[in-house]
Amino acid sequence: MNAVGAGLERGWIEFRHRITSPWELWGELWPWVIALVVMYTLRGKTVPGTDFSLGAQAVPGILGVIVVYTGLLGLSLALTTEREDGTLLRMKAVPNGMLGYVVGKVVSRTGVTIACVILMLVPSVLVFDGLAVGRASTWVTFVWVLALGLLALVPLGAVIGAVSSGMQSIGLVSVPVMALLAISGIFYPITALPEWVQTIAQIFPVYWLGLGMRSALLPDALATAEIGDSWRHAETVGVLGAWAVLGFLIAPVVLRRMTRRATGTTVKQAKVATDSA
């Protein structure tokens, strides 16, 4: 319990530092600001076959991408960086230090992700017409989808950071993540893709996160563009919940194995490799 308490405090300190530092905050937000500008230029165009704004239709997708990149890839990058600079080795020397470290990282990255989502959602609501923000069910659905999405993706970020051999490998990991985003219907209806691609996309949590976000923020009439003409809330809960359970079962095992391999020699070798690169 002491380790968990220390981790919660560490996570809050890290989150507060990032959110109150202009440079740190801008580093988290600039890709999404660009995305918001692009969506704004599309506000006059409509989804084919409807009078609904194409820019507004893209808002849930952007919010889903924020969760994937900030929560999943952000945590994996942090773990890889701090393994190479010796932070993990220092945590390993403290009783229950790894437990506190992991709790802190999950708290800080979750906080940053939620902050980025809110900072993008507020101007989107003000700029785009048609988003279903006036009903209570919108916010109930949005909260549970965001919570389940974070629970499903953040542990995967920890696993990726643990198994990555170095900073260069994180760049390689982003390639399949981008491919997964491309086939998951984040920016356009997945029903336009071949059925075998739809089947693959539905295995992973990214598709269900995007579907849940769309179900919360878009009018119910747009569900006709989805598989089965439905938002499929029960399936969303089931798949995201299953990935969350799997992630929390695997992540501690992988992290323990990673810390066993962390030594002063490996940290020095990683630093030399980084400096030479």
Accessible surface in RSA format (square Angstrom, percent):
REM  Atomic radii and reference values for relative SASA: ProtOr
REM  Chains: A
REM  Algorithm: Lee & Richards
REM  Probe-radius: 1.40
REM  Slices: 20
REM RES _ NUM      All-atoms   Total-Side   Main-Chain    Non-polar    All polar
REM                ABS   REL    ABS   REL    ABS   REL    ABS   REL    ABS   REL
RES MET A   1   188.97  97.9 150.05  99.3  38.92  92.7 119.27 101.4  69.70  92.3
RES ASN A   2   139.80  96.4 126.82 122.6  12.98  31.3  37.68  90.7 102.12  98.7
RES ALA A   3    13.82  12.7   4.40   6.8   9.41  21.4  11.57  16.3   2.25   6.0
RES VAL A   4    47.21  31.1  47.21  42.7   0.00   0.0  47.21  41.0   0.00   0.0
RES GLY A   5    34.32  42.3   0.00   N/A  34.32  42.3  28.44  78.0   5.88  13.2
RES ALA A   6    58.16  53.5  47.95  74.0  10.20  23.2  52.65  74.1   5.50  14.6
RES GLY A   7     0.65   0.8   0.00   N/A   0.65   0.8   0.65   1.8   0.00   0.0
RES LEU A   8    91.64  51.0  88.35  63.2   3.29   8.3  88.66  62.3   2.98   8.0
RES GLU A   9   112.76  64.7 105.85  80.1   6.91  16.5  36.36  70.3  76.40  62.4
RES ARG A  10    67.81  28.5  64.06  32.7   3.76   8.9  28.53  39.0  39.29  23.8
RES GLY A  11     0.00   0.0   0.00   N/A   0.00   0.0   0.00   0.0   0.00   0.0
RES TRP A  12   132.14  53.0 132.05  63.9   0.09   0.2 120.83  64.4  11.31  18.3
RES ILE A  13    83.71  47.6  83.02  61.9   0.69   1.7  83.02  59.8   0.69   1.9
RES GLU A  14    37.58  21.6  34.47  26.1   3.11   7.4  28.17  54.5   9.40   7.7
RES PHE A  15    35.04  17.5  35.04  21.7   0.00   0.0  35.04  21.2   0.00   0.0
RES ARG A  16   117.08  49.2 116.87  59.6   0.21   0.5  35.84  49.0  81.24  49.2
RES HIS A  17   106.51  58.2 100.52  69.9   5.99  15.3  71.15  73.3  35.36  41.1
RES ARG A  18    69.14  29.0  68.60  35.0   0.54   1.3   9.39  12.8  59.75  36.2
RES ILE A  19    45.59  25.9  35.39  26.4  10.20  24.6  35.49  25.6  10.10  27.4
RES THR A  20    96.23  68.4  67.14  68.1  29.09  69.3  60.35  81.1  35.88  54.2
RES SER A  21    25.05  21.2  20.69  27.6   4.35  10.0  11.67  24.8  13.38  18.7
RES PRO A  22   105.70  77.0  94.15  85.8  11.55  42.0 101.68  83.9   4.02  25.0
RES TRP A  23   209.97  84.3 202.04  97.8   7.93  18.6 173.17  92.3  36.80  59.7
RES GLU A  24    56.24  32.3  50.58  38.3   5.65  13.5  13.16  25.5  43.08  35.2
RES LEU A  25    44.05  24.5  43.80  31.3   0.25   0.6  44.05  30.9   0.00   0.0
RES TRP A  26   130.63  52.4 128.43  62.2   2.19   5.1 105.81  56.4  24.82  40.3
RES GLY A  27    43.45  53.6   0.00   N/A  43.45  53.6  27.79  76.3  15.66  35.1
RES GLU A  28    22.32  12.8  17.38  13.2   4.94  11.8   6.39  12.4  15.93  13.0
RES LEU A  29    22.56  12.6  22.56  16.1   0.00   0.0  22.56  15.8   0.00   0.0
RES TRP A  30   117.61  47.2 117.61  56.9   0.00   0.0  98.80  52.7  18.80  30.5
RES PRO A  31    44.54  32.5  36.84  33.6   7.70  28.0  38.76  32.0   5.78  35.9
RES TRP A  32    22.62   9.1  22.62  11.0   0.00   0.0  21.66  11.6   0.96   1.6
RES VAL A  33    53.12  35.0  53.12  48.1   0.00   0.0  53.12  46.2   0.00   0.0
RES ILE A  34    95.07  54.1  93.93  70.0   1.15   2.8  95.07  68.5   0.00   0.0
RES ALA A  35    17.60  16.2  11.49  17.7   6.12  13.9  17.07  24.0   0.54   1.4
RES LEU A  36    29.02  16.2  29.02  20.8   0.00   0.0  29.02  20.4   0.00   0.0
RES VAL A  37    87.58  57.6  85.56  77.5   2.02   4.9  87.58  76.1   0.00   0.0
RES VAL A  38    78.48  51.6  77.39  70.1   1.09   2.6  78.48  68.2   0.00   0.0
RES MET A  39     6.49   3.4   6.49   4.3   0.00   0.0   6.49   5.5   0.00   0.0
RES TYR A  40    97.77  45.6  97.77  55.6   0.00   0.0  62.28  46.8  35.49  43.8
RES THR A  41    87.90  62.5  64.29  65.2  23.61  56.3  58.80  79.0  29.10  44.0
RES LEU A  42    50.45  28.1  50.45  36.1   0.00   0.0  50.45  35.4   0.00   0.0
RES ARG A  43   116.03  48.7 102.43  52.2  13.60  32.4  25.89  35.4  90.14  54.6
RES GLY A  44    70.23  86.6   0.00   N/A  70.23  86.6  40.63 111.5  29.60  66.3
RES LYS A  45   124.71  60.8 118.59  72.8   6.12  14.6  72.52  65.3  52.19  55.6
RES THR A  46    67.73  48.2  53.29  54.0  14.45  34.4  28.90  38.8  38.83  58.7
RES VAL A  47    23.86  15.7  23.70  21.5   0.17   0.4  23.70  20.6   0.17   0.5
RES PRO A  48   120.60  87.9  94.48  86.1  26.12  95.0 105.59  87.2  15.01  93.3
RES GLY A  49    88.39 109.0   0.00   N/A  88.39 109.0  44.02 120.8  44.37  99.4
RES THR A  50    59.30  42.2  35.49  36.0  23.81  56.7  47.32  63.6  11.98  18.1
RES ASP A  51   135.74  95.1 111.62 111.1  24.12  57.0  41.07  96.7  94.67  94.4
RES PHE A  52    22.14  11.1  19.04  11.8   3.10   8.1  22.14  13.4   0.00   0.0
RES SER A  53    19.66  16.6  15.04  20.1   4.62  10.6  16.18  34.4   3.49   4.9
RES LEU A  54    53.55  29.8  53.55  38.3   0.00   0.0  53.55  37.6   0.00   0.0
RES GLY A  55     0.00   0.0   0.00   N/A   0.00   0.0   0.00   0.0   0.00   0.0
RES ALA A  56     0.00   0.0   0.00   0.0   0.00   0.0   0.00   0.0   0.00   0.0
RES GLN A  57    20.36  11.4  19.07  13.9   1.29   3.1   3.79   8.1  16.57  12.6
RES ALA A  58    13.80  12.7  13.60  21.0   0.20   0.5  13.80  19.4   0.00   0.0
RES VAL A  59     0.99   0.7   0.97   0.9   0.02   0.1   0.97   0.8   0.02   0.1
RES PRO A  60     0.00   0.0   0.00   0.0   0.00   0.0   0.00   0.0   0.00   0.0
RES GLY A  61     0.44   0.5   0.00   N/A   0.44   0.5   0.01   0.0   0.43   1.0
RES ILE A  62    14.98   8.5  14.98  11.2   0.00   0.0  14.98  10.8   0.00   0.0
RES LEU A  63     1.24   0.7   1.24   0.9   0.00   0.0   1.24   0.9   0.00   0.0
RES GLY A  64     0.00   0.0   0.00   N/A   0.00   0.0   0.00   0.0   0.00   0.0
RES VAL A  65    10.37   6.8  10.37   9.4   0.00   0.0  10.37   9.0   0.00   0.0
RES ILE A  66     0.00   0.0   0.00   0.0   0.00   0.0   0.00   0.0   0.00   0.0
RES VAL A  67     0.03   0.0   0.03   0.0   0.00   0.0   0.03   0.0   0.00   0.0
RES VAL A  68     0.69   0.5   0.69   0.6   0.00   0.0   0.69   0.6   0.00   0.0
RES TYR A  69    63.28  29.5  58.33  33.2   4.95  12.9  49.99  37.6  13.29  16.4
RES THR A  70     6.57   4.7   2.41   2.4   4.15   9.9   4.15   5.6   2.41   3.6
RES GLY A  71     0.11   0.1   0.00   N/A   0.11   0.1   0.11   0.3   0.00   0.0
RES LEU A  72    10.28   5.7  10.28   7.4   0.00   0.0  10.28   7.2   0.00   0.0
RES LEU A  73    16.07   8.9  14.78  10.6   1.29   3.2  15.00  10.5   1.06   2.9
RES GLY A  74    13.09  16.1   0.00   N/A  13.09  16.1  10.39  28.5   2.70   6.1
RES LEU A  75     1.72   1.0   1.72   1.2   0.00   0.0   1.72   1.2   0.00   0.0
RES SER A  76     0.00   0.0   0.00   0.0   0.00   0.0   0.00   0.0   0.00   0.0
RES LEU A  77    76.99  42.9  76.99  55.1   0.00   0.0  76.99  54.1   0.00   0.0
RES ALA A  78    19.16  17.6  12.19  18.8   6.97  15.8  18.89  26.6   0.27   0.7
RES LEU A  79     2.55   1.4   2.46   1.8   0.08   0.2   2.46   1.7   0.08   0.2
RES THR A  80     0.00   0.0   0.00   0.0   0.00   0.0   0.00   0.0   0.00   0.0
RES THR A  81    55.53  39.5  54.10  54.8   1.43   3.4  50.30  67.6   5.22   7.9
RES GLU A  82    31.69  18.2  31.69  24.0   0.00   0.0   5.53  10.7  26.17  21.4
RES ARG A  83    35.79  15.0  33.68  17.2   2.11   5.0  22.29  30.5  13.50   8.2
RES GLU A  84    24.05  13.8  21.60  16.3   2.45   5.8  10.68  20.7  13.37  10.9
RES ASP A  85    79.93  56.0  54.21  54.0  25.72  60.8  41.32  97.3  38.60  38.5
RES GLY A  86     5.31   6.6   0.00   N/A   5.31   6.6   4.90  13.5   0.41   0.9
RES THR A  87    15.10  10.7  15.10  15.3   0.00   0.0   7.82  10.5   7.28  11.0
RES LEU A  88     1.12   0.6   0.86   0.6   0.26   0.7   0.86   0.6   0.26   0.7
RES LEU A  89    51.55  28.7  48.73  34.9   2.82   7.1  48.73  34.2   2.82   7.6
RES ARG A  90   138.75  58.3 132.68  67.6   6.08  14.5  69.24  94.6  69.51  42.1
RES MET A  91    39.56  20.5  39.50  26.1   0.06   0.1  30.85  26.2   8.70  11.5
RES LYS A  92    86.38  42.1  63.62  39.0  22.76  54.2  51.42  46.3  34.95  37.2
RES ALA A  93    87.97  80.9  49.74  76.8  38.23  87.0  61.36  86.4  26.61  70.5
RES VAL A  94    77.45  51.0  72.13  65.3   5.32  12.8  73.68  64.0   3.77  10.2
RES PRO A  95   118.97  86.7  95.87  87.4  23.10  84.0 107.79  89.0  11.18  69.5
RES ASN A  96   105.92  73.0  86.47  83.6  19.46  46.9  10.60  25.5  95.33  92.1
RES GLY A  97     8.77  10.8   0.00   N/A   8.77  10.8   6.71  18.4   2.05   4.6
RES MET A  98    33.01  17.1  31.33  20.7   1.68   4.0  31.51  26.8   1.50   2.0
RES LEU A  99    86.72  48.3  79.85  57.1   6.87  17.3  84.14  59.1   2.58   7.0
RES GLY A 100     7.44   9.2   0.00   N/A   7.44   9.2   7.44  20.4   0.00   0.0
RES TYR A 101     1.13   0.5   0.00   0.0   1.13   2.9   0.11   0.1   1.02   1.3
RES VAL A 102    35.25  23.2  34.89  31.6   0.36   0.9  35.25  30.6   0.00   0.0
RES VAL A 103    29.06  19.1  26.14  23.7   2.92   7.0  29.03  25.2   0.03   0.1
RES GLY A 104     0.00   0.0   0.00   N/A   0.00   0.0   0.00   0.0   0.00   0.0
RES LYS A 105    14.91   7.3  14.91   9.1   0.00   0.0   1.56   1.4  13.35  14.2
RES VAL A 106    38.85  25.6  38.85  35.2   0.00   0.0  38.85  33.8   0.00   0.0
RES VAL A 107    46.96  30.9  41.51  37.6   5.45  13.1  44.91  39.0   2.05   5.6
RES SER A 108     1.50   1.3   1.50   2.0   0.00   0.0   0.55   1.2   0.95   1.3
RES ARG A 109    15.93   6.7  15.93   8.1   0.00   0.0   3.62   4.9  12.30   7.5
RES THR A 110    31.92  22.7  31.92  32.4   0.00   0.0  28.18  37.8   3.74   5.7
RES GLY A 111    16.78  20.7   0.00   N/A  16.78  20.7  15.25  41.9   1.53   3.4
RES VAL A 112     2.31   1.5   2.30   2.1   0.01   0.0   2.30   2.0   0.01   0.0
RES THR A 113     0.00   0.0   0.00   0.0   0.00   0.0   0.00   0.0   0.00   0.0
RES ILE A 114    61.81  35.2  61.81  46.0   0.00   0.0  61.81  44.5   0.00   0.0
RES ALA A 115    15.47  14.2   9.70  15.0   5.78  13.1  15.25  21.5   0.23   0.6
RES CYS A 116     0.46   0.4   0.46   0.5   0.00   0.0   0.00   0.0   0.46   0.5
RES VAL A 117     0.04   0.0   0.04   0.0   0.00   0.0   0.04   0.0   0.00   0.0
RES ILE A 118    87.31  49.7  87.25  65.0   0.06   0.1  87.31  62.9   0.00   0.0
RES LEU A 119    77.87  43.4  68.09  48.7   9.77  24.6  68.84  48.3   9.03  24.3
RES MET A 120     4.81   2.5   4.81   3.2   0.00   0.0   0.80   0.7   4.01   5.3
RES LEU A 121    11.80   6.6  11.80   8.4   0.00   0.0  11.80   8.3   0.00   0.0
RES VAL A 122    81.13  53.4  78.25  70.8   2.88   6.9  80.85  70.2   0.28   0.8
RES PRO A 123    38.27  27.9  37.29  34.0   0.98   3.6  38.27  31.6   0.00   0.0
RES SER A 124     1.38   1.2   1.38   1.8   0.00   0.0   0.00   0.0   1.38   1.9
RES VAL A 125    45.52  30.0  32.80  29.7  12.72  30.6  32.88  28.6  12.63  34.3
RES LEU A 126   143.73  80.0 110.65  79.2  33.08  83.2 113.77  79.9  29.96  80.6
RES VAL A 127    59.62  39.2  35.85  32.5  23.76  57.3  40.67  35.3  18.94  51.4
RES PHE A 128     7.36   3.7   0.53   0.3   6.83  17.8   2.89   1.8   4.47  12.8
RES ASP A 129   125.75  88.1 115.36 114.8  10.39  24.6  39.79  93.6  85.97  85.7
RES GLY A 130    42.15  52.0   0.00   N/A  42.15  52.0  26.91  73.9  15.24  34.1
RES LEU A 131    15.16   8.4   1.44   1.0  13.72  34.5   1.44   1.0  13.72  36.9
RES ALA A 132    18.46  17.0   8.64  13.3   9.82  22.3  18.46  26.0   0.00   0.0
RES VAL A 133    42.74  28.1  32.28  29.2  10.46  25.2  32.28  28.0  10.46  28.4
RES GLY A 134    84.23 103.9   0.00   N/A  84.23 103.9  43.86 120.4  40.37  90.4
RES ARG A 135    75.04  31.5  68.06  34.7   6.99  16.6  49.90  68.2  25.15  15.2
RES ALA A 136    83.22  76.5  65.52 101.1  17.70  40.3  72.87 102.6  10.35  27.4
RES SER A 137    64.45  54.5  56.85  75.9   7.59  17.5  48.47 103.2  15.97  22.4
RES THR A 138     1.10   0.8   0.00   0.0   1.10   2.6   1.10   1.5   0.00   0.0
RES TRP A 139    95.01  38.1  94.61  45.8   0.40   0.9  84.48  45.0  10.53  17.1
RES VAL A 140    99.50  65.5  93.09  84.3   6.41  15.4  98.44  85.5   1.06   2.9
RES THR A 141    14.10  10.0  14.10  14.3   0.00   0.0   0.35   0.5  13.76  20.8
RES PHE A 142    11.06   5.5  11.06   6.8   0.00   0.0  11.06   6.7   0.00   0.0
RES VAL A 143    96.19  63.3  94.42  85.5   1.77   4.3  95.27  82.8   0.92   2.5
RES TRP A 144    62.93  25.3  60.78  29.4   2.15   5.0  50.51  26.9  12.41  20.1
RES VAL A 145     0.00   0.0   0.00   0.0   0.00   0.0   0.00   0.0   0.00   0.0
RES LEU A 146    15.16   8.4  15.16  10.8   0.00   0.0  15.16  10.6   0.00   0.0
RES ALA A 147    47.24  43.4  41.18  63.6   6.06  13.8  46.51  65.5   0.73   1.9
RES LEU A 148    33.54  18.7  33.54  24.0   0.00   0.0  33.54  23.6   0.00   0.0
RES GLY A 149     0.05   0.1   0.00   N/A   0.05   0.1   0.05   0.1   0.00   0.0
RES LEU A 150    10.48   5.8   9.83   7.0   0.65   1.6   9.98   7.0   0.50   1.3
RES LEU A 151    83.57  46.5  82.17  58.8   1.40   3.5  83.53  58.7   0.04   0.1
RES ALA A 152     0.00   0.0   0.00   0.0   0.00   0.0   0.00   0.0   0.00   0.0
RES LEU A 153     1.24   0.7   1.24   0.9   0.00   0.0   1.24   0.9   0.00   0.0
RES VAL A 154     3.36   2.2   3.36   3.0   0.00   0.0   3.36   2.9   0.00   0.0
RES PRO A 155     4.95   3.6   1.57   1.4   3.38  12.3   4.95   4.1   0.00   0.0
RES LEU A 156    34.22  19.1  34.05  24.4   0.17   0.4  34.11  24.0   0.10   0.3
RES GLY A 157     0.00   0.0   0.00   N/A   0.00   0.0   0.00   0.0   0.00   0.0
RES ALA A 158     3.73   3.4   3.73   5.8   0.00   0.0   3.73   5.3   0.00   0.0
RES VAL A 159    26.24  17.3  26.24  23.8   0.00   0.0  26.24  22.8   0.00   0.0
RES ILE A 160    33.85  19.3  33.81  25.2   0.04   0.1  33.85  24.4   0.00   0.0
RES GLY A 161     0.04   0.0   0.00   N/A   0.04   0.0   0.00   0.0   0.04   0.1
RES ALA A 162     0.31   0.3   0.00   0.0   0.31   0.7   0.00   0.0   0.31   0.8
RES VAL A 163    94.67  62.3  67.33  60.9  27.35  65.9  70.24  61.0  24.43  66.3
RES SER A 164     6.36   5.4   0.82   1.1   5.54  12.8   4.56   9.7   1.80   2.5
RES SER A 165   107.28  90.7  68.90  92.0  38.38  88.4  54.95 117.0  52.33  73.3
RES GLY A 166     5.99   7.4   0.00   N/A   5.99   7.4   5.99  16.4   0.00   0.0
RES MET A 167    70.89  36.7  62.74  41.5   8.15  19.4  62.73  53.3   8.16  10.8
RES GLN A 168   120.55  67.4 105.45  77.1  15.10  36.0  73.21 155.8  47.34  35.9
RES SER A 169    21.12  17.8  18.84  25.1   2.28   5.2  19.54  41.6   1.57   2.2
RES ILE A 170    15.91   9.1  15.88  11.8   0.03   0.1  15.88  11.4   0.03   0.1
RES GLY A 171    42.62  52.6   0.00   N/A  42.62  52.6  36.23  99.4   6.39  14.3
RES LEU A 172   130.03  72.4 124.85  89.3   5.18  13.0 125.24  88.0   4.79  12.9
RES VAL A 173    34.07  22.4  31.93  28.9   2.15   5.2  34.04  29.6   0.03   0.1
RES SER A 174    27.82  23.5  27.82  37.1   0.00   0.0  14.75  31.4  13.07  18.3
RES VAL A 175    94.08  61.9  92.28  83.5   1.80   4.3  92.94  80.8   1.14   3.1
RES PRO A 176    80.17  58.4  71.49  65.2   8.68  31.5  75.99  62.7   4.18  26.0
RES VAL A 177    15.60  10.3  14.53  13.2   1.08   2.6  15.52  13.5   0.08   0.2
RES MET A 178   110.92  57.4 105.17  69.6   5.75  13.7  85.07  72.3  25.85  34.3
RES ALA A 179    54.85  50.4  47.40  73.1   7.45  16.9  54.31  76.5   0.54   1.4
RES LEU A 180    32.82  18.3  30.97  22.2   1.86   4.7  32.39  22.7   0.44   1.2
RES LEU A 181    13.87   7.7  12.41   8.9   1.46   3.7  12.53   8.8   1.35   3.6
RES ALA A 182    50.52  46.4  42.25  65.2   8.27  18.8  50.11  70.6   0.41   1.1
RES ILE A 183    46.93  26.7  46.93  35.0   0.00   0.0  46.93  33.8   0.00   0.0
RES SER A 184     0.00   0.0   0.00   0.0   0.00   0.0   0.00   0.0   0.00   0.0
RES GLY A 185     1.74   2.1   0.00   N/A   1.74   2.1   0.10   0.3   1.64   3.7
RES ILE A 186     2.81   1.6   0.06   0.0   2.75   6.6   0.06   0.0   2.75   7.5
RES PHE A 187    89.56  44.8  74.64  46.2  14.92  38.8  74.93  45.4  14.64  41.9
RES TYR A 188    85.16  39.8  83.11  47.3   2.05   5.3  71.15  53.5  14.01  17.3
RES PRO A 189    47.54  34.6  43.39  39.6   4.15  15.1  47.49  39.2   0.05   0.3
RES ILE A 190     0.60   0.3   0.00   0.0   0.60   1.4   0.00   0.0   0.60   1.6
RES THR A 191    62.52  44.5  41.29  41.9  21.23  50.6  30.43  40.9  32.09  48.5
RES ALA A 192    83.87  77.1  42.87  66.2  41.00  93.3  54.60  76.9  29.26  77.5
RES LEU A 193    38.31  21.3  32.01  22.9   6.30  15.8  32.71  23.0   5.60  15.1
RES PRO A 194    71.29  52.0  58.16  53.0  13.13  47.7  70.76  58.4   0.54   3.3
RES GLU A 195   142.77  82.0 136.65 103.4   6.12  14.6  49.99  96.7  92.78  75.8
RES TRP A 196   169.64  68.1 161.23  78.0   8.41  19.7 150.75  80.4  18.89  30.6
RES VAL A 197    14.64   9.6  14.64  13.3   0.00   0.0  14.64  12.7   0.00   0.0
RES GLN A 198    22.21  12.4  22.21  16.2   0.00   0.0   2.38   5.1  19.82  15.0
RES THR A 199    83.94  59.7  81.44  82.6   2.50   6.0  58.59  78.7  25.35  38.3
RES ILE A 200    69.58  39.6  69.58  51.8   0.00   0.0  69.58  50.1   0.00   0.0
RES ALA A 201     0.00   0.0   0.00   0.0   0.00   0.0   0.00   0.0   0.00   0.0
RES GLN A 202    43.10  24.1  36.72  26.8   6.38  15.2  11.42  24.3  31.68  24.0
RES ILE A 203    99.31  56.5  89.62  66.8   9.68  23.3  95.41  68.7   3.90  10.6
RES PHE A 204    65.59  32.8  65.59  40.6   0.00   0.0  65.59  39.8   0.00   0.0
RES PRO A 205     2.92   2.1   2.92   2.7   0.00   0.0   2.92   2.4   0.00   0.0
RES VAL A 206     3.95   2.6   3.95   3.6   0.00   0.0   3.95   3.4   0.00   0.0
RES TYR A 207     0.15   0.1   0.15   0.1   0.00   0.0   0.00   0.0   0.15   0.2
RES TRP A 208     8.67   3.5   8.67   4.2   0.00   0.0   8.67   4.6   0.00   0.0
RES LEU A 209     0.06   0.0   0.06   0.0   0.00   0.0   0.06   0.0   0.00   0.0
RES GLY A 210     0.00   0.0   0.00   N/A   0.00   0.0   0.00   0.0   0.00   0.0
RES LEU A 211     0.16   0.1   0.16   0.1   0.00   0.0   0.16   0.1   0.00   0.0
RES GLY A 212     0.06   0.1   0.00   N/A   0.06   0.1   0.06   0.2   0.00   0.0
RES MET A 213     0.00   0.0   0.00   0.0   0.00   0.0   0.00   0.0   0.00   0.0
RES ARG A 214     7.15   3.0   7.15   3.6   0.00   0.0   5.58   7.6   1.57   1.0
RES SER A 215     5.82   4.9   0.00   0.0   5.82  13.4   0.00   0.0   5.82   8.1
RES ALA A 216     0.51   0.5   0.00   0.0   0.51   1.2   0.51   0.7   0.00   0.0
RES LEU A 217     0.00   0.0   0.00   0.0   0.00   0.0   0.00   0.0   0.00   0.0
RES LEU A 218     2.56   1.4   2.56   1.8   0.00   0.0   2.56   1.8   0.00   0.0
RES PRO A 219    39.18  28.6  36.88  33.6   2.30   8.4  39.18  32.3   0.00   0.0
RES ASP A 220    89.51  62.7  79.17  78.8  10.34  24.4  34.82  81.9  54.69  54.5
RES ALA A 221    78.26  72.0  58.92  90.9  19.34  44.0  70.23  98.9   8.03  21.3
RES LEU A 222    22.49  12.5  20.52  14.7   1.97   5.0  21.04  14.8   1.46   3.9
RES ALA A 223     8.99   8.3   8.99  13.9   0.00   0.0   8.99  12.7   0.00   0.0
RES THR A 224    99.12  70.5  82.84  84.0  16.27  38.8  62.43  83.9  36.68  55.5
RES ALA A 225    36.47  33.5  28.13  43.4   8.34  19.0  36.47  51.4   0.00   0.0
RES GLU A 226     9.33   5.4   6.67   5.0   2.66   6.3   0.31   0.6   9.02   7.4
RES ILE A 227    34.25  19.5  32.71  24.4   1.54   3.7  34.22  24.6   0.03   0.1
RES GLY A 228    65.96  81.3   0.00   N/A  65.96  81.3  38.50 105.7  27.46  61.5
RES ASP A 229    96.04  67.3  77.43  77.1  18.62  44.0  16.68  39.2  79.37  79.2
RES SER A 230    45.89  38.8  42.18  56.3   3.71   8.5  24.68  52.6  21.21  29.7
RES TRP A 231    24.17   9.7  21.65  10.5   2.52   5.9  21.60  11.5   2.57   4.2
RES ARG A 232    42.27  17.7  34.34  17.5   7.93  18.9  20.31  27.8  21.96  13.3
RES HIS A 233    72.15  39.4  67.11  46.6   5.04  12.9  43.59  44.9  28.56  33.2
RES ALA A 234    82.76  76.1  62.54  96.5  20.22  46.0  70.89  99.8  11.87  31.5
RES GLU A 235    80.38  46.1  73.51  55.6   6.87  16.4  40.57  78.5  39.81  32.5
RES THR A 236     0.03   0.0   0.03   0.0   0.00   0.0   0.00   0.0   0.03   0.0
RES VAL A 237    71.73  47.2  70.73  64.0   1.00   2.4  70.73  61.5   1.00   2.7
RES GLY A 238    42.89  52.9   0.00   N/A  42.89  52.9  36.44 100.0   6.45  14.4
RES VAL A 239    36.67  24.1  34.08  30.9   2.59   6.2  36.55  31.8   0.12   0.3
RES LEU A 240     0.16   0.1   0.16   0.1   0.00   0.0   0.16   0.1   0.00   0.0
RES GLY A 241    19.72  24.3   0.00   N/A  19.72  24.3  19.23  52.8   0.49   1.1
RES ALA A 242    61.55  56.6  47.24  72.9  14.31  32.5  55.82  78.6   5.72  15.2
RES TRP A 243    46.61  18.7  45.55  22.0   1.05   2.5  40.27  21.5   6.34  10.3
RES ALA A 244     8.65   8.0   8.50  13.1   0.15   0.3   8.65  12.2   0.00   0.0
RES VAL A 245    94.49  62.2  89.65  81.2   4.84  11.7  93.98  81.7   0.51   1.4
RES LEU A 246    79.66  44.4  78.44  56.1   1.22   3.1  79.44  55.8   0.22   0.6
RES GLY A 247     0.39   0.5   0.00   N/A   0.39   0.5   0.39   1.1   0.00   0.0
RES PHE A 248    95.29  47.7  86.72  53.7   8.58  22.3  86.79  52.6   8.51  24.3
RES LEU A 249   119.13  66.3 109.05  78.0  10.09  25.4 110.73  77.8   8.41  22.6
RES ILE A 250    70.04  39.9  67.85  50.5   2.19   5.3  70.04  50.4   0.00   0.0
RES ALA A 251     7.12   6.5   7.12  11.0   0.00   0.0   7.12  10.0   0.00   0.0
RES PRO A 252    54.32  39.6  49.52  45.1   4.80  17.4  54.11  44.7   0.21   1.3
RES VAL A 253    71.64  47.1  71.37  64.6   0.27   0.6  71.44  62.1   0.19   0.5
RES VAL A 254    27.93  18.4  27.12  24.5   0.81   2.0  27.51  23.9   0.42   1.2
RES LEU A 255     8.01   4.5   7.84   5.6   0.17   0.4   8.01   5.6   0.00   0.0
RES ARG A 256   126.09  52.9 124.69  63.6   1.40   3.3  57.15  78.1  68.94  41.8
RES ARG A 257   146.42  61.5 144.55  73.7   1.87   4.5  26.52  36.2 119.90  72.7
RES MET A 258     2.34   1.2   1.30   0.9   1.04   2.5   1.26   1.1   1.08   1.4
RES THR A 259    11.08   7.9  10.87  11.0   0.21   0.5   1.23   1.6   9.85  14.9
RES ARG A 260   157.11  66.0 136.88  69.8  20.23  48.2  63.46  86.7  93.65  56.8
RES ARG A 261   133.94  56.2 121.87  62.1  12.07  28.7  77.63 106.1  56.32  34.1
RES ALA A 262     6.21   5.7   2.15   3.3   4.07   9.3   5.86   8.3   0.35   0.9
RES THR A 263    60.50  43.0  57.50  58.3   3.00   7.2  56.83  76.3   3.67   5.5
RES GLY A 264    43.85  54.1   0.00   N/A  43.85  54.1  30.04  82.4  13.81  30.9
RES THR A 265    87.98  62.6  81.08  82.2   6.89  16.4  48.35  64.9  39.63  59.9
RES THR A 266    56.87  40.4  51.68  52.4   5.19  12.4  50.67  68.1   6.20   9.4
RES VAL A 267    24.34  16.0  23.26  21.1   1.08   2.6  24.32  21.1   0.02   0.1
RES LYS A 268   145.46  71.0 141.75  87.0   3.71   8.8  87.72  79.0  57.74  61.5
RES GLN A 269   111.22  62.2 103.83  75.9   7.39  17.6  40.28  85.7  70.94  53.8
RES ALA A 270    24.20  22.3  15.26  23.5   8.95  20.3  23.08  32.5   1.12   3.0
RES LYS A 271   123.74  60.4 120.80  74.1   2.93   7.0  90.24  81.2  33.49  35.7
RES VAL A 272    90.16  59.3  88.32  80.0   1.84   4.4  89.60  77.9   0.56   1.5
RES ALA A 273    54.62  50.2  47.09  72.7   7.53  17.1  52.13  73.4   2.49   6.6
RES THR A 274    71.88  51.1  62.00  62.9   9.87  23.5  56.78  76.3  15.10  22.8
RES ASP A 275   100.57  70.4  67.44  67.1  33.13  78.3  34.51  81.2  66.06  65.9
RES SER A 276    95.52  80.7  52.79  70.4  42.73  98.4  50.39 107.3  45.13  63.2
RES ALA A 277   100.41  92.3  31.17  48.1  69.23 157.5  56.26  79.2  44.15 116.9
END  Absolute sums over single chains surface
CHAIN  1 A    13313.3      11250.9       2062.4       9739.4       3573.9
END  Absolute sums over all chains
TOTAL         13313.3      11250.9       2062.4       9739.4       3573.9
